[in-house]
Structure formats: structure tokens, C-alpha cells
Amino acid sequence: MLQNIYDYLLLGSLLSIWLVVLLNMVLVNAGFIAYLKYSRKQEKRVLETLPFVSILIPAHNEEKVIGMTVESMLNLNYDPEKYEIIVINDNSNDNSAEILKKIQEKNPHRNLTVINTDNITGGKGKSNALNIGLERSKGQLLAIYDADNTPEKNALYELVYEIENDSKAGAVIGKFRCRNKNRNLLTRFINLEGLYFQWMAQAGRWQLLKLCTIPGTNFIIRRSILNEIGGWDTKAITEDTEISFRIYRMGYHIRFCPYSASWEQEPETIPVWLKQRKRWVKGNYYVMIKNFKYLFDKDAGPVRFDILYFLAIYVFFFIGAVVSDLLFILGLGGFIETHIIGYSLLLWFMAYVLFVLSVLIAASIEKGELNVSNFFIVLLMYFTYCKLWTIVAVMGLISYMGDIFFKREVKWYKTERFD
């Protein structure tokens, strides 16, 4: 059966892909169980006293979305005297400052602060902007939202409720949804990806392991933790993932709250998507390598699972995807010969079926998402959108290694917005 090195490479690559897809299937099914539990809960979620919360919104050249974002923050179902909004307008050269000033003038009695930085004090990425906002904030709890987010009215209250009722929760995360999902095929893919990897996988990880990773927006964190760890790591371009690891190493956990939702704008073109995802990949390589030593630390707790998960996704899965695609192309061109076509097709088909089922299960928990259109999009997704992720993984790894080799300064790329 296995007659040459290409057979072993093909079988190994397909097993890598299959095992990662199976792992995500387990998480999604656990997430579905968690969803059933959440949907059955009928108790009143009432806080006798509301703590003061500081909402931080880092923004760089966000004139297309910042007005809608701040207006949604002003209309949250939370006592206006119990929260402040701090927008860090970080070295913007567009019309953001003027838009924010007009909103302040319309709402003179609200706790709305705008910090305008320049290229000396700011312009150094999201982590630096958040640290600037942290210094000016007053709340013992800090909620973080990206500049393109429009949270639902109860989003903040639900986050606060969870963290106030769990003294071991260092942070609580909500879910985020794609508000421009119907713009084109790419945004339809991203919408399903969010349901699959963010909503259901996070819920599944919490259900099985009491483990979540901060997604970067729509989350709340204790000020005491930020003070103890010195704020956000300015070298991390995925500051959300990096700080998640530090929270767990301090002995806290991160809760998942499905009742808190925020809607955000996703990339609408391939070039913008590639740049954003490449930043994610580079940032996650940084976090993975920074925390790799904890994989062998028996006291590291659930952090070890996340390190293994990152290794599975960013090493084994993508190496498997690249190798299998390369062998397929070489075999198609007649440059190599393999002898396990039947076995390889079976493994590939099993992985494909598991992937499709996982995404459809994730789509089923959101009203209107499990439909005929999305069914065919999921069938197409494996051969198109997932292959784009393979390209991004390779680009991100090459760029990350280049930064290390050439000692380049890592720059934070801000996702471009659309009208």
C-alpha cells in the first residue's frame, strides 16, 4: 500500500487535516450542548448595584464607522451615570476627530472622553492605544470594543452580570456577529466562520474545559488584573490572545456569555481580508512561541490546551493542507506517483463531511442562518475560503520569520473600513 515517501506524506497530511477537523467537530457539538443549556435558562439576571465601567474604544482613521459605534455606546441599557466612554483617536489623519467632537457637543452631560494622540504619543498599535485609555479611565471594570462595533443594548449589562457573579472570572467575553454579511460571497464566508470558530467553538471550549480566549472586542476585564500585569503587551499584534494566556496563568478564568452580542463590519475585499488575517496569524505565532514553555508545565492548567490547539491549527493543519495540495498538483502533472488514492479519498471525504456538518450545526443556533443558500455556501467554503486561509498561514509565517531574521519592527495593521 505505502510504496514510497509520497504515500507517507499524503497519508500524514490527510490525517493532520482530519484530526483538526474532528477536534473542531467535538468543540462545536459541545458548543451546541451549551447553547441548549443557555436557551433553557429563564432566571432573571438582575444586579442589585451596578459597578462603574469604563468602555475603551481604540480608533485609527475610523471616520466611516466611529460615529455609529459611539452612538450605540451612548444608547446601552446601562445607567448613564455608571459608565464612561473613552475613545482613543489614535494618530488619525481623517475626519474622526471632527465627528467625535460633534457627538460630544450633542451629548454634553454624558461621560464621553476623546483622547487625540499624535505620531509621538500614539500611532503604535492597538495595545498602546488601550494602555493610553487605561491610564485615563476610572472604572474597576473595563469593557473593550473595536471602532466598528455596534453592541446590542444589553451587551454591556450581560458582561457585567457575569463578571460580578463570578469572583474567579478575570474577564468575560460575548459574541460578535457580522453586520455586513450579505454584502458579497466573502462576507457570507466570514459570517459562517464567525458562527463556527467564534460562537460555537468558544462555547464548546467553555463547556468542556472552562476555557475561552478573548476575541478582541465585546469583552470586559478587571482593572486589578491589568494593573498587575502592566496593561497590554505592545509587542503583541494579537493583544487579545496574548492577554488571555496571562489571565489564565494568574489563576483566573475567562467566561463565555452568549447573551452579550455585538455587530461588527468585516472585510469586503480579498486584499483587506488577507492583510487582516495575516496580522492574526503573525500575532498568534508570537503568542504561541512566547508561551510554548508552558506546554510542559503541569501547573499551567488549561493554557496547555490552547497551546496545543494553536499548534494543531497553525502548524499541523496548515502543513497538512499545503503538503496535500502540493502532492495533488504534482500528481496531476505526472511528476510523482502515489498508490493510496482510495484511502486518501476516503480520509479527505470524511474530513469534508465533518467540516460541513460542523458549520451547519453552528449555523443552526442563529435564527435565519440555516438555510438553503448557506448550505451551498458551506459546501463551497471548504474548497475556497479554507484554501485562502492556507495561503494566509504561509504568508503570516514567512512574514513572522522575516521580522525575526531581519529584526524588523512589528507594525499593527488596521483593518480598512467600507461605506
C-alpha positions as CSV (number, residue, x, y, z in Angstrom):
1,M,0.0,0.0,0.0
2,L,2.6,2.6,1.1
3,Q,5.3,2.2,-1.6
4,N,7.1,5.5,-1.5
5,I,7.7,8.7,0.5
6,Y,4.9,10.5,-1.3
7,D,2.4,7.9,0.0
8,Y,3.5,8.5,3.6
9,L,3.5,12.3,3.1
10,L,0.0,12.2,1.6
11,L,-1.4,9.9,4.4
12,G,0.2,12.0,7.1
13,S,-1.1,15.3,5.7
14,L,-4.6,14.0,5.4
15,L,-4.5,12.6,8.9
16,S,-3.4,16.0,10.2
17,I,-6.3,17.7,8.4
18,W,-8.8,15.1,9.6
19,L,-7.8,15.2,13.2
20,V,-8.1,19.0,13.4
21,V,-11.5,18.9,11.7
22,L,-12.5,16.2,14.2
23,L,-11.3,18.4,17.1
24,N,-13.4,21.3,15.9
25,M,-16.4,19.0,15.5
26,V,-16.1,17.9,19.1
27,L,-15.9,21.6,20.2
28,V,-18.9,22.6,18.0
29,N,-21.0,19.7,19.4
30,A,-20.1,20.8,23.0
31,G,-21.0,24.3,22.0
32,F,-24.3,23.1,20.8
33,I,-25.0,21.4,24.1
34,A,-24.0,24.7,25.8
35,Y,-26.4,26.6,23.6
36,L,-29.3,24.3,24.6
37,K,-28.5,25.0,28.2
38,Y,-28.3,28.7,27.7
39,S,-31.6,28.8,25.7
40,R,-33.4,27.0,28.5
41,K,-32.4,29.4,31.3
42,Q,-35.2,31.5,32.4
43,E,-33.9,33.1,35.6
44,K,-33.9,36.9,36.0
45,R,-30.5,38.3,35.5
46,V,-30.7,41.3,37.9
47,L,-27.8,43.2,39.6
48,E,-28.7,45.0,42.8
49,T,-25.9,47.5,42.3
50,L,-24.2,48.5,39.1
51,P,-20.4,48.9,39.2
52,F,-18.8,51.8,37.3
53,V,-17.5,50.6,33.9
54,S,-15.0,52.3,31.5
55,I,-15.6,51.5,27.9
56,L,-12.4,51.8,25.8
57,I,-12.6,52.2,22.0
58,P,-9.2,52.4,20.2
59,A,-9.7,54.1,16.8
60,H,-7.3,54.9,14.0
61,N,-8.8,56.6,10.8
62,E,-12.3,55.3,11.6
63,E,-14.4,58.1,10.2
64,K,-16.6,55.6,8.3
65,V,-17.7,53.8,11.4
66,I,-16.8,55.7,14.6
67,G,-20.0,57.8,14.7
68,M,-22.3,54.8,14.6
69,T,-20.1,53.0,17.2
70,V,-20.2,55.8,19.7
71,E,-23.9,56.4,19.3
72,S,-24.6,52.8,20.0
73,M,-22.4,53.1,23.2
74,L,-24.5,56.1,24.3
75,N,-27.7,54.1,24.0
76,L,-26.8,51.0,26.0
77,N,-29.2,49.7,28.6
78,Y,-27.0,50.7,31.5
79,D,-27.2,53.6,33.9
80,P,-25.5,56.5,32.1
81,E,-24.0,57.6,35.4
82,K,-22.4,54.2,35.8
83,Y,-20.2,54.1,32.7
84,E,-17.8,56.3,30.8
85,I,-16.8,56.1,27.1
86,I,-13.2,56.7,26.2
87,V,-12.3,56.9,22.5
88,I,-8.6,56.8,21.8
89,N,-8.5,58.6,18.4
90,D,-5.0,57.2,17.7
91,N,-3.0,59.5,15.4
92,S,-5.8,59.7,12.8
93,N,-5.4,61.9,9.8
94,D,-9.0,61.6,8.6
95,N,-12.2,63.3,9.8
96,S,-12.6,61.1,13.0
97,A,-11.7,64.0,15.4
98,E,-14.4,66.3,14.0
99,I,-17.1,63.5,14.1
100,L,-16.3,62.8,17.7
101,K,-16.3,66.4,18.7
102,K,-19.8,66.9,17.2
103,I,-21.0,63.9,19.2
104,Q,-19.5,65.3,22.4
105,E,-21.2,68.7,21.7
106,K,-24.6,66.9,21.2
107,N,-24.1,65.0,24.5
108,P,-22.6,67.5,26.9
109,H,-23.9,65.7,30.0
110,R,-22.5,62.2,29.1
111,N,-19.3,60.7,30.3
112,L,-17.7,60.8,26.8
113,T,-13.9,61.4,26.6
114,V,-11.9,61.7,23.4
115,I,-8.2,61.3,23.5
116,N,-6.5,62.6,20.4
117,T,-2.9,61.3,20.1
118,D,-0.2,62.2,17.6
119,N,2.6,60.3,16.0
120,I,4.7,60.7,19.2
121,T,2.2,59.6,21.8
122,G,0.2,57.3,19.6
123,G,0.2,55.5,16.2
124,K,1.9,52.5,17.7
125,G,-0.9,50.0,17.5
126,K,-4.0,48.8,19.4
127,S,-2.2,47.7,22.6
128,N,-0.5,51.1,23.0
129,A,-3.9,52.9,22.4
130,L,-5.6,50.7,25.0
131,N,-2.8,51.5,27.6
132,I,-3.4,55.2,27.0
133,G,-7.1,54.7,27.6
134,L,-6.4,52.6,30.7
135,E,-4.4,55.5,32.3
136,R,-7.3,57.9,31.8
137,S,-10.1,55.5,32.9
138,K,-11.8,55.3,36.3
139,G,-13.7,52.1,36.2
140,Q,-12.8,49.0,38.2
141,L,-14.1,47.1,35.1
142,L,-13.1,47.9,31.6
143,A,-15.1,46.9,28.5
144,I,-13.3,46.9,25.2
145,Y,-14.9,47.4,21.8
146,D,-13.4,47.8,18.3
147,A,-14.2,51.0,16.5
148,D,-16.6,49.3,14.0
149,N,-18.7,47.6,16.7
150,T,-22.4,48.3,17.4
151,P,-23.2,46.3,20.5
152,E,-26.8,45.3,21.2
153,K,-28.4,47.3,24.0
154,N,-28.0,44.7,26.7
155,A,-24.4,43.7,25.7
156,L,-22.6,45.6,28.4
157,Y,-25.1,44.7,31.2
158,E,-24.8,41.0,30.4
159,L,-21.0,41.1,30.6
160,V,-21.1,42.9,33.9
161,Y,-23.6,40.5,35.3
162,E,-21.4,37.5,34.5
163,I,-18.2,39.0,36.0
164,E,-19.9,40.4,39.1
165,N,-21.3,36.9,39.8
166,D,-18.0,35.0,39.4
167,S,-15.1,36.2,41.5
168,K,-12.7,33.9,39.6
169,A,-13.5,35.3,36.2
170,G,-10.7,37.6,35.2
171,A,-12.6,38.5,32.0
172,V,-15.9,37.7,30.3
173,I,-16.4,37.6,26.6
174,G,-19.5,38.0,24.5
175,K,-20.1,37.0,20.9
176,F,-19.7,39.2,17.8
177,R,-21.7,39.0,14.6
178,C,-21.1,40.1,11.0
179,R,-23.4,43.1,10.2
180,N,-22.4,43.3,6.5
181,K,-22.8,39.5,5.9
182,N,-25.0,40.0,2.8
183,R,-22.6,42.3,1.0
184,N,-20.9,39.6,-1.1
185,L,-19.7,35.9,-1.0
186,L,-16.6,36.8,1.1
187,T,-18.7,38.3,3.9
188,R,-21.0,35.3,3.8
189,F,-18.0,33.1,4.3
190,I,-16.8,35.3,7.2
191,N,-20.2,35.2,8.8
192,L,-20.3,31.4,8.9
193,E,-16.7,31.4,10.0
194,G,-17.7,33.6,13.0
195,L,-20.5,31.3,13.9
196,Y,-18.3,28.2,13.6
197,F,-15.0,29.3,15.2
198,Q,-16.0,32.1,17.5
199,W,-19.6,31.4,18.7
200,M,-19.7,27.6,18.8
201,A,-16.0,26.8,19.4
202,Q,-15.8,29.3,22.2
203,A,-19.0,27.9,23.8
204,G,-17.6,24.4,23.3
205,R,-14.3,25.2,24.9
206,W,-16.1,26.7,27.9
207,Q,-18.4,23.8,28.2
208,L,-15.7,21.2,28.1
209,L,-12.7,22.9,29.6
210,K,-13.9,26.1,31.2
211,L,-11.5,27.8,28.8
212,C,-12.1,30.8,26.4
213,T,-9.9,33.2,24.5
214,I,-10.6,36.9,24.4
215,P,-11.7,37.8,20.9
216,G,-10.5,41.5,20.9
217,T,-13.9,43.1,21.1
218,N,-17.1,42.9,23.3
219,F,-15.4,41.7,26.4
220,I,-14.9,43.0,30.0
221,I,-11.9,42.7,32.2
222,R,-10.9,43.6,35.8
223,R,-8.8,46.6,36.2
224,S,-6.9,44.9,39.0
225,I,-5.6,42.3,36.5
226,L,-4.5,45.0,34.1
227,N,-2.7,46.8,36.9
228,E,-0.9,43.7,38.0
229,I,0.3,42.7,34.5
230,G,1.2,46.2,33.4
231,G,-1.5,46.6,30.8
232,W,-1.4,45.3,27.3
233,D,1.7,43.9,25.6
234,T,2.7,46.5,23.0
235,K,4.8,43.9,21.1
236,A,1.7,41.7,20.5
237,I,-0.4,42.4,17.4
238,T,-3.0,40.0,18.6
239,E,-3.2,41.6,22.0
240,D,-6.4,39.8,22.8
241,T,-4.9,36.3,22.6
242,E,-1.7,37.3,24.4
243,I,-3.6,38.8,27.4
244,S,-5.8,35.7,27.6
245,F,-2.8,33.5,28.3
246,R,-1.6,35.8,31.1
247,I,-5.0,35.9,32.7
248,Y,-5.1,32.1,32.9
249,R,-1.5,32.0,34.3
250,M,-2.7,34.3,37.1
251,G,-5.2,31.7,38.2
252,Y,-8.3,33.3,36.7
253,H,-10.6,32.0,34.0
254,I,-12.4,33.7,31.1
255,R,-16.1,33.2,30.9
256,F,-18.2,33.0,27.8
257,C,-21.5,34.9,27.8
258,P,-23.8,34.2,24.8
259,Y,-26.3,36.8,25.9
260,S,-24.0,39.6,25.0
261,A,-23.7,40.3,21.3
262,S,-22.0,43.0,19.2
263,W,-22.2,43.5,15.4
264,E,-19.1,44.4,13.5
265,Q,-18.1,45.2,10.0
266,E,-16.0,42.6,8.3
267,P,-13.6,42.9,5.3
268,E,-15.4,43.1,1.9
269,T,-12.4,42.5,-0.4
270,I,-9.8,39.8,-0.6
271,P,-6.8,42.2,-0.2
272,V,-8.2,43.7,3.0
273,W,-9.1,40.2,4.4
274,L,-5.6,38.9,3.6
275,K,-3.9,41.8,5.5
276,Q,-6.1,41.4,8.5
277,R,-5.8,37.6,8.7
278,K,-2.0,37.7,8.1
279,R,-1.8,40.0,11.2
280,W,-3.8,37.5,13.1
281,V,-1.5,34.6,12.1
282,K,1.7,36.6,12.9
283,G,0.3,37.6,16.2
284,N,-0.7,34.1,17.1
285,Y,2.7,32.8,16.2
286,Y,4.2,35.3,18.6
287,V,1.8,34.2,21.4
288,M,2.4,30.6,20.7
289,I,6.2,30.9,20.8
290,K,6.1,33.2,23.8
291,N,4.0,30.6,25.8
292,F,5.4,27.4,24.3
293,K,7.4,26.6,27.5
294,Y,4.1,26.3,29.5
295,L,3.1,23.3,27.4
296,F,5.5,21.3,29.6
297,D,4.4,23.0,32.9
298,K,2.0,20.8,34.8
299,D,0.8,23.9,36.8
300,A,-0.1,25.8,33.6
301,G,-3.6,24.4,33.6
302,P,-5.9,25.0,30.6
303,V,-3.2,27.1,28.9
304,R,-1.7,23.9,27.7
305,F,-4.8,23.0,25.7
306,D,-4.7,26.4,24.0
307,I,-1.0,25.9,23.1
308,L,-1.8,22.5,21.6
309,Y,-4.8,24.0,19.8
310,F,-2.6,26.7,18.3
311,L,-0.1,24.1,17.3
312,A,-2.8,22.0,15.7
313,I,-4.3,24.9,13.7
314,Y,-1.2,26.9,12.7
315,V,1.3,24.0,12.4
316,F,-0.2,20.6,11.8
317,F,-3.3,21.6,9.9
318,F,-1.7,24.1,7.6
319,I,1.4,22.0,6.9
320,G,-1.0,19.1,6.1
321,A,-3.1,21.4,3.8
322,V,0.0,22.7,2.0
323,V,1.6,19.2,1.6
324,S,-1.6,17.5,0.4
325,D,-2.4,20.3,-2.1
326,L,1.2,20.2,-3.4
327,L,1.2,16.4,-3.8
328,F,-2.1,16.6,-5.6
329,I,-0.8,19.2,-8.1
330,L,2.4,17.2,-8.6
331,G,0.5,14.0,-9.1
332,L,-1.9,15.7,-11.5
333,G,1.0,16.9,-13.6
334,G,2.6,13.5,-13.7
335,F,5.7,14.5,-11.7
336,I,5.1,12.0,-8.8
337,E,3.0,8.8,-8.3
338,T,1.1,7.8,-5.2
339,H,-0.5,4.4,-4.6
340,I,-3.1,5.1,-1.9
341,I,-5.7,7.1,-3.9
342,G,-8.6,5.1,-2.4
343,Y,-7.5,5.6,1.2
344,S,-6.6,9.3,0.6
345,L,-10.0,10.0,-1.0
346,L,-11.8,8.3,1.9
347,L,-9.9,10.4,4.5
348,W,-10.5,13.5,2.5
349,F,-14.2,12.8,2.2
350,M,-14.5,12.1,5.9
351,A,-12.8,15.4,6.7
352,Y,-15.0,17.2,4.3
353,V,-18.2,15.7,5.7
354,L,-17.2,16.6,9.3
355,F,-16.4,20.1,8.3
356,V,-19.7,20.6,6.6
357,L,-21.7,19.1,9.5
358,S,-19.8,21.3,12.0
359,V,-20.5,24.5,10.2
360,L,-24.2,23.6,9.7
361,I,-24.5,22.8,13.4
362,A,-23.0,26.2,14.2
363,A,-25.4,27.9,11.8
364,S,-28.4,26.2,13.2
365,I,-28.3,28.1,16.5
366,E,-28.7,31.5,15.0
367,K,-32.1,32.5,13.6
368,G,-32.2,32.6,9.8
369,E,-28.7,31.2,9.3
370,L,-29.6,27.6,8.5
371,N,-31.0,28.0,5.0
372,V,-30.5,26.6,1.5
373,S,-28.2,29.5,0.5
374,N,-25.9,28.9,3.4
375,F,-25.9,25.2,2.8
376,F,-24.4,25.6,-0.6
377,I,-22.0,28.2,0.6
378,V,-20.7,25.8,3.2
379,L,-20.2,23.1,0.5
380,L,-18.1,25.7,-1.4
381,M,-16.4,27.0,1.6
382,Y,-14.0,24.1,2.1
383,F,-12.5,24.4,-1.4
384,T,-12.3,28.2,-1.5
385,Y,-12.3,30.1,1.8
386,C,-10.3,27.4,3.7
387,K,-7.7,27.4,0.9
388,L,-7.4,31.2,1.3
389,W,-6.6,30.5,5.0
390,T,-3.8,28.2,3.9
391,I,-2.3,31.0,1.8
392,V,-2.6,33.4,4.8
393,A,-0.9,30.9,7.1
394,V,2.1,30.6,4.8
395,M,2.2,34.4,4.3
396,G,2.0,35.0,8.1
397,L,4.7,32.5,8.9
398,I,7.1,33.9,6.3
399,S,6.5,37.5,7.5
400,Y,6.9,36.5,11.1
401,M,10.2,34.7,10.4
402,G,11.3,37.7,8.3
403,D,10.6,40.0,11.2
404,I,12.8,37.9,13.5
405,F,15.6,37.4,11.0
406,F,15.8,41.0,9.8
407,K,14.9,42.4,13.3
408,R,12.1,44.4,11.8
409,E,9.7,46.3,14.0
410,V,6.3,44.6,14.0
411,K,3.7,47.0,12.8
412,W,0.0,46.8,13.6
413,Y,-2.2,46.8,10.5
414,K,-5.6,48.5,11.0
415,T,-8.4,46.8,9.0
416,E,-9.8,49.1,6.3
417,R,-13.5,50.1,6.6
418,F,-16.2,50.3,4.0
419,D,-19.1,52.6,3.4
